[in-house]
Amino acid sequence: MDYTYEPLEPNSIRLLRLQPGEWNAPICCELYHASLEQPDPYEALSYCWGSADNRPVIRLNTCPHLVTKNLEAALRHLRSKKEPRTLWVDALCINQQSSEDKKVQVQIMDEIYRRSRNVISWLGEASHDSDEAMRTMGVLGRWMKDNESEIFDGPNEDEEHLTMNQFFEAKGFPMSSQNWSAVLSLLERPYWTRVWIIQELAVKGFLFRSTGDIVCGTSSISRIEFDVACSAILLTVQGNSARGTGSGFEVDEPIRSFLSRGWPPGLAMIQTISSCNGPVKPTLTWLIEVSRRFEASNCRDKIFALLGLVCEQDRLLEPDYEQPVSVVLMNVVEFLIRSWGNLHILLGNRFEVNPDGPSWAPDLGSRLRGDTTLRIFNKTFKADNGQKPTVKIDKSLGTLSCKGVLLGATRRVIGPYVQGQKPVDGTDFLSGGH
């Protein structure tokens, strides 16, 4: 018989007691209810669900329960031989068949991770080079911590001609002898592509203020060491890139690997987490834009996964898993326009047709529009002089009407610009009005 979830009391959560066992023994767990205000000490698991194919069975309160292979592997690696381990795991501690339970738990998920004793980032099972990558990140992170003031103060006059990795070498870290290809593979793992990871890690701080453990197979390092190591890599990449890669410039590692394989999602994730830990909480509009490259199995979560990180004004938006994605996106636009009294959520053109809703709804595709991000962040333009828009939204038709100022008459209407396709007439871009 399958496990039956009992409804939670207000401000309560479910915790998972992972029972001890030998490596090959079946996974046995117990779910129980706890108050979020005074729970037993627990650790929150941050992981990628992975494929739903060929799911193994665990025992949940003695009942058989299907989980993904990646979750089963995480539980097996985290299980003690002698002592129970108390965890919070979203796939098990939230009733995934109940939209209401998901709605309530998603609204307090930032608190669930914040109140945990520790956040365990499970990157997945070991590969042929993951142990080496974890070792490199740990060594680099500890070295950066020990040399914090010298590194972050930057080079002195005698060192200004050095690239950043040459600067690190001069300070005593052997950059050239590290396996950067292995590190890049670690930063390309599916874990770093998941939008929920932003919140799960950001609520525990960043850099020297962060807490938690990064685990891959049987290897683990502290979250501080990992964050600091990523910051070192970012310094190296940005420092070398600033000096150019033209003729006569020898591209050193890790730049060579990064240029050949593209910007890894792990570094993009760390940059996003850093931006969420500033003195001012970000707006939902801004966070939607900078997080668009990250993924979610449920498209709605590309919005709802961000709500625990945004400013108080935007946290008034409630998750809704009952409505179709197109309606959810229209609701988001309506909420942000009414709440902020501006049209920033509409800012920016699109690379392609929005498959999830009307053309004016947020484009949750994977491509980041850097120019749009800068305009939102810097508030470059203010032609309306702060005047609040007059907007009418018809969700049944998928239309948005807004009052504006007449600037001219349309001479000719052309089709939408699609990235990668050349216009029929090179003047098409210039003939939309006068």
Secondary structure as a PSIPRED ss2 file (coil, helix, strand):
# PSIPRED VFORMAT (PSIPRED V4.0)

   1 M C   1.000  0.000  0.000
   2 D C   1.000  0.000  0.000
   3 Y C   1.000  0.000  0.000
   4 T C   1.000  0.000  0.000
   5 Y C   1.000  0.000  0.000
   6 E C   1.000  0.000  0.000
   7 P C   1.000  0.000  0.000
   8 L C   1.000  0.000  0.000
   9 E C   1.000  0.000  0.000
  10 P C   1.000  0.000  0.000
  11 N C   1.000  0.000  0.000
  12 S E   0.000  0.000  1.000
  13 I E   0.000  0.000  1.000
  14 R E   0.000  0.000  1.000
  15 L E   0.000  0.000  1.000
  16 L E   0.000  0.000  1.000
  17 R E   0.000  0.000  1.000
  18 L E   0.000  0.000  1.000
  19 Q C   1.000  0.000  0.000
  20 P C   1.000  0.000  0.000
  21 G C   1.000  0.000  0.000
  22 E C   1.000  0.000  0.000
  23 W C   1.000  0.000  0.000
  24 N C   1.000  0.000  0.000
  25 A C   1.000  0.000  0.000
  26 P C   1.000  0.000  0.000
  27 I C   1.000  0.000  0.000
  28 C E   0.000  0.000  1.000
  29 C E   0.000  0.000  1.000
  30 E E   0.000  0.000  1.000
  31 L E   0.000  0.000  1.000
  32 Y E   0.000  0.000  1.000
  33 H E   0.000  0.000  1.000
  34 A E   0.000  0.000  1.000
  35 S E   0.000  0.000  1.000
  36 L C   1.000  0.000  0.000
  37 E C   1.000  0.000  0.000
  38 Q C   1.000  0.000  0.000
  39 P C   1.000  0.000  0.000
  40 D C   1.000  0.000  0.000
  41 P C   1.000  0.000  0.000
  42 Y C   1.000  0.000  0.000
  43 E E   0.000  0.000  1.000
  44 A E   0.000  0.000  1.000
  45 L E   0.000  0.000  1.000
  46 S E   0.000  0.000  1.000
  47 Y C   1.000  0.000  0.000
  48 C C   1.000  0.000  0.000
  49 W C   1.000  0.000  0.000
  50 G C   1.000  0.000  0.000
  51 S C   1.000  0.000  0.000
  52 A C   1.000  0.000  0.000
  53 D C   1.000  0.000  0.000
  54 N C   1.000  0.000  0.000
  55 R C   1.000  0.000  0.000
  56 P C   1.000  0.000  0.000
  57 V E   0.000  0.000  1.000
  58 I E   0.000  0.000  1.000
  59 R E   0.000  0.000  1.000
  60 L E   0.000  0.000  1.000
  61 N C   1.000  0.000  0.000
  62 T C   1.000  0.000  0.000
  63 C E   0.000  0.000  1.000
  64 P E   0.000  0.000  1.000
  65 H E   0.000  0.000  1.000
  66 L E   0.000  0.000  1.000
  67 V C   1.000  0.000  0.000
  68 T C   1.000  0.000  0.000
  69 K H   0.000  1.000  0.000
  70 N H   0.000  1.000  0.000
  71 L H   0.000  1.000  0.000
  72 E H   0.000  1.000  0.000
  73 A H   0.000  1.000  0.000
  74 A H   0.000  1.000  0.000
  75 L H   0.000  1.000  0.000
  76 R H   0.000  1.000  0.000
  77 H H   0.000  1.000  0.000
  78 L H   0.000  1.000  0.000
  79 R C   1.000  0.000  0.000
  80 S C   1.000  0.000  0.000
  81 K C   1.000  0.000  0.000
  82 K C   1.000  0.000  0.000
  83 E C   1.000  0.000  0.000
  84 P C   1.000  0.000  0.000
  85 R E   0.000  0.000  1.000
  86 T E   0.000  0.000  1.000
  87 L E   0.000  0.000  1.000
  88 W E   0.000  0.000  1.000
  89 V C   1.000  0.000  0.000
  90 D H   0.000  1.000  0.000
  91 A H   0.000  1.000  0.000
  92 L H   0.000  1.000  0.000
  93 C H   0.000  1.000  0.000
  94 I C   1.000  0.000  0.000
  95 N C   1.000  0.000  0.000
  96 Q C   1.000  0.000  0.000
  97 Q C   1.000  0.000  0.000
  98 S C   1.000  0.000  0.000
  99 S H   0.000  1.000  0.000
 100 E H   0.000  1.000  0.000
 101 D H   0.000  1.000  0.000
 102 K H   0.000  1.000  0.000
 103 K H   0.000  1.000  0.000
 104 V H   0.000  1.000  0.000
 105 Q H   0.000  1.000  0.000
 106 V H   0.000  1.000  0.000
 107 Q H   0.000  1.000  0.000
 108 I C   1.000  0.000  0.000
 109 M H   0.000  1.000  0.000
 110 D H   0.000  1.000  0.000
 111 E H   0.000  1.000  0.000
 112 I H   0.000  1.000  0.000
 113 Y H   0.000  1.000  0.000
 114 R H   0.000  1.000  0.000
 115 R C   1.000  0.000  0.000
 116 S C   1.000  0.000  0.000
 117 R C   1.000  0.000  0.000
 118 N E   0.000  0.000  1.000
 119 V E   0.000  0.000  1.000
 120 I E   0.000  0.000  1.000
 121 S E   0.000  0.000  1.000
 122 W E   0.000  0.000  1.000
 123 L C   1.000  0.000  0.000
 124 G C   1.000  0.000  0.000
 125 E C   1.000  0.000  0.000
 126 A C   1.000  0.000  0.000
 127 S C   1.000  0.000  0.000
 128 H C   1.000  0.000  0.000
 129 D C   1.000  0.000  0.000
 130 S H   0.000  1.000  0.000
 131 D H   0.000  1.000  0.000
 132 E H   0.000  1.000  0.000
 133 A H   0.000  1.000  0.000
 134 M H   0.000  1.000  0.000
 135 R H   0.000  1.000  0.000
 136 T H   0.000  1.000  0.000
 137 M H   0.000  1.000  0.000
 138 G H   0.000  1.000  0.000
 139 V H   0.000  1.000  0.000
 140 L H   0.000  1.000  0.000
 141 G H   0.000  1.000  0.000
 142 R H   0.000  1.000  0.000
 143 W H   0.000  1.000  0.000
 144 M H   0.000  1.000  0.000
 145 K H   0.000  1.000  0.000
 146 D H   0.000  1.000  0.000
 147 N C   1.000  0.000  0.000
 148 E H   0.000  1.000  0.000
 149 S H   0.000  1.000  0.000
 150 E H   0.000  1.000  0.000
 151 I H   0.000  1.000  0.000
 152 F H   0.000  1.000  0.000
 153 D H   0.000  1.000  0.000
 154 G C   1.000  0.000  0.000
 155 P C   1.000  0.000  0.000
 156 N C   1.000  0.000  0.000
 157 E H   0.000  1.000  0.000
 158 D H   0.000  1.000  0.000
 159 E H   0.000  1.000  0.000
 160 E C   1.000  0.000  0.000
 161 H C   1.000  0.000  0.000
 162 L C   1.000  0.000  0.000
 163 T C   1.000  0.000  0.000
 164 M H   0.000  1.000  0.000
 165 N H   0.000  1.000  0.000
 166 Q H   0.000  1.000  0.000
 167 F H   0.000  1.000  0.000
 168 F H   0.000  1.000  0.000
 169 E H   0.000  1.000  0.000
 170 A H   0.000  1.000  0.000
 171 K H   0.000  1.000  0.000
 172 G C   1.000  0.000  0.000
 173 F C   1.000  0.000  0.000
 174 P C   1.000  0.000  0.000
 175 M H   0.000  1.000  0.000
 176 S H   0.000  1.000  0.000
 177 S H   0.000  1.000  0.000
 178 Q C   1.000  0.000  0.000
 179 N C   1.000  0.000  0.000
 180 W H   0.000  1.000  0.000
 181 S H   0.000  1.000  0.000
 182 A H   0.000  1.000  0.000
 183 V H   0.000  1.000  0.000
 184 L H   0.000  1.000  0.000
 185 S H   0.000  1.000  0.000
 186 L H   0.000  1.000  0.000
 187 L H   0.000  1.000  0.000
 188 E C   1.000  0.000  0.000
 189 R C   1.000  0.000  0.000
 190 P H   0.000  1.000  0.000
 191 Y H   0.000  1.000  0.000
 192 W H   0.000  1.000  0.000
 193 T H   0.000  1.000  0.000
 194 R E   0.000  0.000  1.000
 195 V C   1.000  0.000  0.000
 196 W H   0.000  1.000  0.000
 197 I H   0.000  1.000  0.000
 198 I H   0.000  1.000  0.000
 199 Q H   0.000  1.000  0.000
 200 E H   0.000  1.000  0.000
 201 L H   0.000  1.000  0.000
 202 A H   0.000  1.000  0.000
 203 V C   1.000  0.000  0.000
 204 K C   1.000  0.000  0.000
 205 G C   1.000  0.000  0.000
 206 F C   1.000  0.000  0.000
 207 L H   0.000  1.000  0.000
 208 F H   0.000  1.000  0.000
 209 R H   0.000  1.000  0.000
 210 S C   1.000  0.000  0.000
 211 T C   1.000  0.000  0.000
 212 G C   1.000  0.000  0.000
 213 D E   0.000  0.000  1.000
 214 I E   0.000  0.000  1.000
 215 V E   0.000  0.000  1.000
 216 C E   0.000  0.000  1.000
 217 G C   1.000  0.000  0.000
 218 T C   1.000  0.000  0.000
 219 S E   0.000  0.000  1.000
 220 S E   0.000  0.000  1.000
 221 I E   0.000  0.000  1.000
 222 S E   0.000  0.000  1.000
 223 R H   0.000  1.000  0.000
 224 I H   0.000  1.000  0.000
 225 E H   0.000  1.000  0.000
 226 F H   0.000  1.000  0.000
 227 D H   0.000  1.000  0.000
 228 V H   0.000  1.000  0.000
 229 A H   0.000  1.000  0.000
 230 C H   0.000  1.000  0.000
 231 S H   0.000  1.000  0.000
 232 A H   0.000  1.000  0.000
 233 I H   0.000  1.000  0.000
 234 L H   0.000  1.000  0.000
 235 L H   0.000  1.000  0.000
 236 T H   0.000  1.000  0.000
 237 V H   0.000  1.000  0.000
 238 Q H   0.000  1.000  0.000
 239 G H   0.000  1.000  0.000
 240 N H   0.000  1.000  0.000
 241 S H   0.000  1.000  0.000
 242 A H   0.000  1.000  0.000
 243 R C   1.000  0.000  0.000
 244 G C   1.000  0.000  0.000
 245 T C   1.000  0.000  0.000
 246 G C   1.000  0.000  0.000
 247 S C   1.000  0.000  0.000
 248 G C   1.000  0.000  0.000
 249 F C   1.000  0.000  0.000
 250 E C   1.000  0.000  0.000
 251 V C   1.000  0.000  0.000
 252 D C   1.000  0.000  0.000
 253 E C   1.000  0.000  0.000
 254 P C   1.000  0.000  0.000
 255 I H   0.000  1.000  0.000
 256 R H   0.000  1.000  0.000
 257 S H   0.000  1.000  0.000
 258 F H   0.000  1.000  0.000
 259 L H   0.000  1.000  0.000
 260 S H   0.000  1.000  0.000
 261 R H   0.000  1.000  0.000
 262 G C   1.000  0.000  0.000
 263 W C   1.000  0.000  0.000
 264 P C   1.000  0.000  0.000
 265 P H   0.000  1.000  0.000
 266 G H   0.000  1.000  0.000
 267 L H   0.000  1.000  0.000
 268 A H   0.000  1.000  0.000
 269 M H   0.000  1.000  0.000
 270 I H   0.000  1.000  0.000
 271 Q H   0.000  1.000  0.000
 272 T H   0.000  1.000  0.000
 273 I H   0.000  1.000  0.000
 274 S H   0.000  1.000  0.000
 275 S H   0.000  1.000  0.000
 276 C C   1.000  0.000  0.000
 277 N C   1.000  0.000  0.000
 278 G C   1.000  0.000  0.000
 279 P C   1.000  0.000  0.000
 280 V C   1.000  0.000  0.000
 281 K C   1.000  0.000  0.000
 282 P C   1.000  0.000  0.000
 283 T C   1.000  0.000  0.000
 284 L H   0.000  1.000  0.000
 285 T H   0.000  1.000  0.000
 286 W H   0.000  1.000  0.000
 287 L H   0.000  1.000  0.000
 288 I H   0.000  1.000  0.000
 289 E H   0.000  1.000  0.000
 290 V H   0.000  1.000  0.000
 291 S C   1.000  0.000  0.000
 292 R C   1.000  0.000  0.000
 293 R C   1.000  0.000  0.000
 294 F C   1.000  0.000  0.000
 295 E E   0.000  0.000  1.000
 296 A C   1.000  0.000  0.000
 297 S C   1.000  0.000  0.000
 298 N C   1.000  0.000  0.000
 299 C C   1.000  0.000  0.000
 300 R C   1.000  0.000  0.000
 301 D H   0.000  1.000  0.000
 302 K H   0.000  1.000  0.000
 303 I H   0.000  1.000  0.000
 304 F H   0.000  1.000  0.000
 305 A C   1.000  0.000  0.000
 306 L C   1.000  0.000  0.000
 307 L C   1.000  0.000  0.000
 308 G C   1.000  0.000  0.000
 309 L C   1.000  0.000  0.000
 310 V C   1.000  0.000  0.000
 311 C C   1.000  0.000  0.000
 312 E C   1.000  0.000  0.000
 313 Q C   1.000  0.000  0.000
 314 D H   0.000  1.000  0.000
 315 R H   0.000  1.000  0.000
 316 L H   0.000  1.000  0.000
 317 L C   1.000  0.000  0.000
 318 E C   1.000  0.000  0.000
 319 P C   1.000  0.000  0.000
 320 D C   1.000  0.000  0.000
 321 Y C   1.000  0.000  0.000
 322 E C   1.000  0.000  0.000
 323 Q C   1.000  0.000  0.000
 324 P C   1.000  0.000  0.000
 325 V H   0.000  1.000  0.000
 326 S H   0.000  1.000  0.000
 327 V H   0.000  1.000  0.000
 328 V H   0.000  1.000  0.000
 329 L H   0.000  1.000  0.000
 330 M H   0.000  1.000  0.000
 331 N H   0.000  1.000  0.000
 332 V H   0.000  1.000  0.000
 333 V H   0.000  1.000  0.000
 334 E H   0.000  1.000  0.000
 335 F H   0.000  1.000  0.000
 336 L H   0.000  1.000  0.000
 337 I H   0.000  1.000  0.000
 338 R H   0.000  1.000  0.000
 339 S H   0.000  1.000  0.000
 340 W H   0.000  1.000  0.000
 341 G C   1.000  0.000  0.000
 342 N C   1.000  0.000  0.000
 343 L C   1.000  0.000  0.000
 344 H H   0.000  1.000  0.000
 345 I H   0.000  1.000  0.000
 346 L H   0.000  1.000  0.000
 347 L C   1.000  0.000  0.000
 348 G C   1.000  0.000  0.000
 349 N C   1.000  0.000  0.000
 350 R C   1.000  0.000  0.000
 351 F C   1.000  0.000  0.000
 352 E C   1.000  0.000  0.000
 353 V C   1.000  0.000  0.000
 354 N C   1.000  0.000  0.000
 355 P C   1.000  0.000  0.000
 356 D C   1.000  0.000  0.000
 357 G C   1.000  0.000  0.000
 358 P C   1.000  0.000  0.000
 359 S C   1.000  0.000  0.000
 360 W C   1.000  0.000  0.000
 361 A C   1.000  0.000  0.000
 362 P C   1.000  0.000  0.000
 363 D C   1.000  0.000  0.000
 364 L C   1.000  0.000  0.000
 365 G C   1.000  0.000  0.000
 366 S C   1.000  0.000  0.000
 367 R C   1.000  0.000  0.000
 368 L C   1.000  0.000  0.000
 369 R C   1.000  0.000  0.000
 370 G H   0.000  1.000  0.000
 371 D H   0.000  1.000  0.000
 372 T H   0.000  1.000  0.000
 373 T H   0.000  1.000  0.000
 374 L H   0.000  1.000  0.000
 375 R H   0.000  1.000  0.000
 376 I H   0.000  1.000  0.000
 377 F H   0.000  1.000  0.000
 378 N H   0.000  1.000  0.000
 379 K C   1.000  0.000  0.000
 380 T C   1.000  0.000  0.000
 381 F C   1.000  0.000  0.000
 382 K C   1.000  0.000  0.000
 383 A C   1.000  0.000  0.000
 384 D C   1.000  0.000  0.000
 385 N C   1.000  0.000  0.000
 386 G C   1.000  0.000  0.000
 387 Q C   1.000  0.000  0.000
 388 K C   1.000  0.000  0.000
 389 P C   1.000  0.000  0.000
 390 T C   1.000  0.000  0.000
 391 V E   0.000  0.000  1.000
 392 K E   0.000  0.000  1.000
 393 I E   0.000  0.000  1.000
 394 D E   0.000  0.000  1.000
 395 K C   1.000  0.000  0.000
 396 S C   1.000  0.000  0.000
 397 L C   1.000  0.000  0.000
 398 G C   1.000  0.000  0.000
 399 T E   0.000  0.000  1.000
 400 L E   0.000  0.000  1.000
 401 S E   0.000  0.000  1.000
 402 C E   0.000  0.000  1.000
 403 K C   1.000  0.000  0.000
 404 G C   1.000  0.000  0.000
 405 V C   1.000  0.000  0.000
 406 L C   1.000  0.000  0.000
 407 L C   1.000  0.000  0.000
 408 G C   1.000  0.000  0.000
 409 A C   1.000  0.000  0.000
 410 T C   1.000  0.000  0.000
 411 R C   1.000  0.000  0.000
 412 R C   1.000  0.000  0.000
 413 V C   1.000  0.000  0.000
 414 I C   1.000  0.000  0.000
 415 G C   1.000  0.000  0.000
 416 P C   1.000  0.000  0.000
 417 Y C   1.000  0.000  0.000
 418 V C   1.000  0.000  0.000
 419 Q C   1.000  0.000  0.000
 420 G C   1.000  0.000  0.000
 421 Q C   1.000  0.000  0.000
 422 K C   1.000  0.000  0.000
 423 P C   1.000  0.000  0.000
 424 V C   1.000  0.000  0.000
 425 D C   1.000  0.000  0.000
 426 G C   1.000  0.000  0.000
 427 T C   1.000  0.000  0.000
 428 D H   0.000  1.000  0.000
 429 F H   0.000  1.000  0.000
 430 L H   0.000  1.000  0.000
 431 S C   1.000  0.000  0.000
 432 G C   1.000  0.000  0.000
 433 G C   1.000  0.000  0.000
 434 H C   1.000  0.000  0.000
